[in-house]
Each structure stands twice: as structure tokens, then as C-alpha cells.
Amino acid sequence: MDNFWQSLPKPLLVLAPMEDVTDTVFREVVLSASAPGALNVMFTEFTSTDGLCHEKGREKVSQRLKVNKSELDRLKAGNIKLVAQIWGDNPENFRKSAQLITEMQLFDGIDINMGCPVNKVVKHKSCSALINYPDLAKEIIYATAESTDLPVSVKTRIGFNQIITEEWIGHVLETKPKAITIHARTRKMMSEGPALWDEIGKAVELRNQLNPGTVIIGNGDVSSYGDALEKAEKYGVDGAMVGTGIFRNPWLFNQIAPEITIADRIELMRFHISLYRDTWGGSKDYNVLKRFFKIYLNGFAGAAHWRDQFMRALNFDESLELLCNMQNEFRMKEYITADRY
Ligand SMILES: Cc1cc2nc3c(=O)[nH]c(=O)nc-3n(C[C@H](O)[C@H](O)[C@H](O)COP(=O)(O)O)c2cc1C
């Protein structure tokens, strides 16, 4: 199987895994707003290996690994790779999960989450807690890699309570993962304070000495396409991953920042609501969709008013109707040129 982490041209631009965010719908929204060649890799939300290995649990977690045909077509057309991210603390379940994911034939790689800081996972020796259990971390990486021909990668942090970048990343490098994404904060830092990119620079030097075959992706506070390129160059990483930056600008993956009109915002929001309804209408709560509205409704006069209106909309039909009202109002105000419609 192709090790795309090595074969794709560098630097790689990557959309971060984000729980309750980067499902097939949001990924397709981002794909539709990205320019060819400006986005290379995307991740699923993290998926429990215990869940995947349990008959009833599998049903519950499988929506995290859903990939719409329309998303798959866009991924193929743009040569953009999709990585399934998994988490847990039992190597056997990683082994079985990797097999299951490989059999699905939807994914280009498997990533092991060793970074999530939340208590409910950390108390089970999972995710960032594996930084404190390095032998178990190794066992998990080996068990996963042994049972798939997909490239296996790790996403982690620079320490648990303290910064131990070289000790921890050195340890992970011994297992020769195909890539390591480093979120430049400790678990203790959660998402607070600036990301410590100098630590990523240290990890790159270590990689150069110990295992040049492992790709290093830097993560933390990447704010724009240009910022991703600058950070990649400055710290010598093979790529940069964007997380929350996508909420401030869903058009971030464009080499030349496009000028975004209100018509563009309305169009992308309509696409998002419709695709969410068609994909999840019967299974996911409509209210989850509301947290995305502020992505589109900002940066123009009257945005706060419209955000307030959309927060009151009770279902898909009401929010789509509001979108029509908004479109009409801006059209009347001639904020939008007539030829856009
Ligand atoms: C809402 C949300 C959900 C997240 N879920 C995951 C996840 O499932 N797996 C993971 O490895 N990281 C997850 N993260 C962490 C991001 O992938 C990323 O490492 C972090 O946001 C730092 O990048 P940024 O500064 O660009 O936002 C999540 C972050 C956010 C904000």
C-alpha cells in the first residue's frame, strides 16, 4: 500500500481530527471550499477501538467512520488522503480495529490518538495518558502496524504534565511510525497558551538523527495557508495541521486567499445545512449543527443579528428558510451583485 506520507509532495497541508466536527459532512464542506493542491490530508473524528470491537458499540461508533460517496469522489479527484483516527488502551482491540478499517477500503491511513486530554479517556490509560505509559504506547503502535498494510501514524503532544518532547518523541520514533503529528502543547496545557513550536523544531532534529523515514507534521495555532507554509519552512516540518483555524476561515485551504462575499457565505452555509440534513437527518441532533453557524455568520455588518436569528431556528427547514430571508435582504440592500444569483 502506498505510504502517501512519503510520496506526496511537501509541505503537506492537513485538516486536524476534531470530534463532533470533522465528520463526512464537514470534511466535504471544507473540500468544496478548498483549491486544488492546497489541502493534502484529512482525518476522521477519533473512534474508539473498544467500540469497534464490540457488536453493539460498533453500530454506535460507526458514524464516525462514515464517508459519503460524494466526499469520496472529491477526495479521489483531488488526490486528498483520508486517515481514520482510533483510540483506546487495549493492543488487541487496536489490532482488530486496524483490520476492520483496512477491510472498509475507504481510508488511506490509520492514526493512533495519543493526544486527547479529556478526563474520560485519560483515566483509561488512553490518548494523552499513553505518554505516561510508553511501553503500552509502543505495544499499541506495533499491534496496529502488524495488522494493516495502510500507513500507521501517531498524533500526540509534547508531554503530559511537563514538556518531555525529546524523551517522548524519541520513544515513539523507535517504533518507526510513518508519520507523527505533534500538537505543541502538553496535556496539562489543554488548549491554553501559545503552541510551543520550538519544541516541534527539536522533534524534527531528533527525527533527522534517529529515523529520517518518519514524516513530522506540526500542529498548533496555524492561522492561515501562508502561516502553515512559514511554520513548515521555519521549523523544518514536512507539513502543518490546521485545527480551530478552519472555524475562522473555512476557505483557509487556498494558495491565494479568495475574497469572500456574503453570497459565498450563504452558499457554503446552505450546502452545509443541506448535506447535514441529507446525511444525518435521522440520526444526529439538529442542534449539533448550530455550533457551525458562526463560522459563516461573521465578518459583515449585521452578522450578530443573523446569528441570533439562526440560534432560534428549530429545525433544518426553519434554518434554510432563514437563509432565503437573509439572501433576499442582502440582495435588496445591494450588498450582493445581482449576477451572483
Ligand atoms: C472541537 C475539537 C475537537 C477535537 N477532537 C480531536 C480528536 O478527535 N482527535 C485529535 O487527535 N485531536 C482533536 N482535537 C485537537 C485538534 O486536532 C488540534 O490538535 C488542536 O485543536 C490544536 O490545533 P489548532 O491550534 O490548530 O486548533 C480537537 C480539537 C477541537 C477544538
The ligand as an SDF file (V2000), in Angstrom:
LIG
                    3D

 31 33  0  0  0  0  0  0  0  0999 V2000
  -13.5960   20.5880   18.9860 C   0  0  0  0  0  0  0  0  0  0  0  0
  -12.2750   19.8790   18.9310 C   0  0  0  0  0  0  0  0  0  0  0  0
  -12.2460   18.5020   18.8270 C   0  0  0  0  0  0  0  0  0  0  0  0
  -11.0300   17.8230   18.7570 C   0  0  0  0  0  0  0  0  0  0  0  0
  -11.0270   16.4450   18.5710 N   0  0  0  0  0  0  0  0  0  0  0  0
   -9.8440   15.8050   18.3600 C   0  0  0  0  0  0  0  0  0  0  0  0
   -9.8140   14.4190   18.0020 C   0  0  0  0  0  0  0  0  0  0  0  0
  -10.8460   13.7440   17.8660 O   0  0  0  0  0  0  0  0  0  0  0  0
   -8.5880   13.8460   17.8050 N   0  0  0  0  0  0  0  0  0  0  0  0
   -7.4150   14.5510   17.9300 C   0  0  0  0  0  0  0  0  0  0  0  0
   -6.3250   13.9890   17.7280 O   0  0  0  0  0  0  0  0  0  0  0  0
   -7.4210   15.8550   18.2540 N   0  0  0  0  0  0  0  0  0  0  0  0
   -8.5900   16.5020   18.4410 C   0  0  0  0  0  0  0  0  0  0  0  0
   -8.5950   17.8420   18.7030 N   0  0  0  0  0  0  0  0  0  0  0  0
   -7.3120   18.5770   18.7170 C   0  0  0  0  0  0  0  0  0  0  0  0
   -7.0030   19.1470   17.3070 C   0  0  0  0  0  0  0  0  0  0  0  0
   -6.8380   18.1010   16.3800 O   0  0  0  0  0  0  0  0  0  0  0  0
   -5.7230   20.0080   17.3430 C   0  0  0  0  0  0  0  0  0  0  0  0
   -4.6550   19.2010   17.7740 O   0  0  0  0  0  0  0  0  0  0  0  0
   -5.8440   21.2040   18.2870 C   0  0  0  0  0  0  0  0  0  0  0  0
   -7.0750   21.8920   18.0810 O   0  0  0  0  0  0  0  0  0  0  0  0
   -4.6840   22.1850   18.0900 C   0  0  0  0  0  0  0  0  0  0  0  0
   -4.6780   22.7140   16.7890 O   0  0  0  0  0  0  0  0  0  0  0  0
   -5.1580   24.2260   16.4810 P   0  0  0  0  0  0  0  0  0  0  0  0
   -4.3510   25.1320   17.3870 O   0  0  0  0  0  0  0  0  0  0  0  0
   -4.8900   24.4180   15.0260 O   0  0  0  0  0  0  0  0  0  0  0  0
   -6.6210   24.2750   16.8320 O   0  0  0  0  0  0  0  0  0  0  0  0
   -9.8000   18.5340   18.8120 C   0  0  0  0  0  0  0  0  0  0  0  0
   -9.8370   19.9310   18.9440 C   0  0  0  0  0  0  0  0  0  0  0  0
  -11.0530   20.6030   18.9890 C   0  0  0  0  0  0  0  0  0  0  0  0
  -11.0560   22.1020   19.1050 C   0  0  0  0  0  0  0  0  0  0  0  0
  1  2  1  0
  2  3  1  0
  2 30  2  0
  3  4  2  0
  4  5  1  0
  4 28  1  0
  5  6  2  0
  6  7  1  0
  6 13  1  0
  7  8  2  0
  7  9  1  0
  9 10  1  0
 10 11  2  0
 10 12  1  0
 12 13  2  0
 13 14  1  0
 14 15  1  0
 14 28  1  0
 15 16  1  0
 16 17  1  0
 16 18  1  0
 18 19  1  0
 18 20  1  0
 20 21  1  0
 20 22  1  0
 22 23  1  0
 23 24  1  0
 24 25  2  0
 24 26  1  0
 24 27  1  0
 28 29  2  0
 29 30  1  0
 30 31  1  0
M  END
$$$$
